[in-house]
Amino acid sequence: MHLEIITPDKKVFRGEVSEASFPGASGAFQVLKNHAPLIAVLDKGLVSFQTHDEKKSMTVDGGVVEVRDNEIILLAEKVLD
């Protein structure tokens, strides 16, 4: 799957992942290969994903995620350090 994490200031991440987890407004959820299409609002919380080499995570301050055809686009308000 291809994941892009974008804030109003910059592209934070772009690459291939095998899974990704998000802090949905109605509860956390995970996306795996061939996931059904969805658009979800995110709360402030931890976004984590598995690349080929390692597990990565970052905290986002809300946003929206779209999943479609093994493409995931996360539009985050901002990424917190």
C-alpha positions in Angstrom: 0.0 0.0 0.0 1.1 3.5 -0.6 0.9 6.0 2.3 1.2 9.8 2.1 1.1 12.0 5.3 0.6 15.7 4.5 0.3 18.8 6.6 -0.5 22.3 5.4 3.3 23.0 5.7 4.9 19.9 4.1 4.8 16.3 3.1 5.8 14.4 6.2 5.9 10.8 4.8 5.6 9.1 1.4 6.2 5.4 0.9 5.1 1.8 0.9 3.6 0.3 4.1 2.2 -3.1 5.0 -0.2 -1.7 7.6 -1.2 1.6 9.2 -3.2 2.5 12.4 -5.1 5.7 13.0 -6.8 7.5 15.9 -10.3 7.8 14.4 -12.9 10.2 15.9 -15.0 7.1 16.7 -12.1 5.0 17.9 -8.8 3.7 16.6 -8.7 1.6 13.4 -6.2 -0.3 11.3 -5.8 -0.4 7.5 -4.4 -3.5 5.7 -3.9 -4.3 2.1 -7.2 -4.3 0.0 -9.1 -2.4 2.7 -12.5 -1.2 1.7 -12.7 2.5 0.6 -13.3 4.9 3.5 -12.9 8.5 4.6 -12.5 9.1 8.3 -12.1 12.1 10.6 -9.1 11.7 13.0 -8.7 12.9 16.6 -5.4 13.9 18.1 -3.4 10.7 18.6 -0.8 8.2 17.4 -0.5 7.2 13.8 1.7 4.2 13.3 2.7 2.2 10.2 5.0 -0.6 9.1 7.4 0.1 6.3 9.6 -2.5 4.7 12.4 -1.8 7.3 10.7 -0.6 10.5 7.7 0.4 12.5 7.2 4.2 12.6 4.9 6.4 14.5 4.0 10.0 15.0 1.3 12.0 16.8 -1.1 14.0 14.7 -3.3 16.8 15.9 -6.4 15.7 14.1 -7.1 15.5 10.4 -8.8 13.3 7.7 -7.7 10.1 6.1 -8.9 8.6 2.8 -8.3 4.9 1.8 -8.9 3.9 -1.8 -7.4 1.2 -4.0 -4.4 0.5 -1.6 -3.7 4.3 -1.5 -3.9 6.0 1.9 -3.8 9.8 2.1 -3.7 11.4 5.5 -4.3 15.2 5.6 -3.1 16.1 9.2 -3.7 19.4 10.9 -0.1 19.1 12.1 2.4 16.5 13.3 3.5 17.0 16.9 7.1 16.3 18.0 
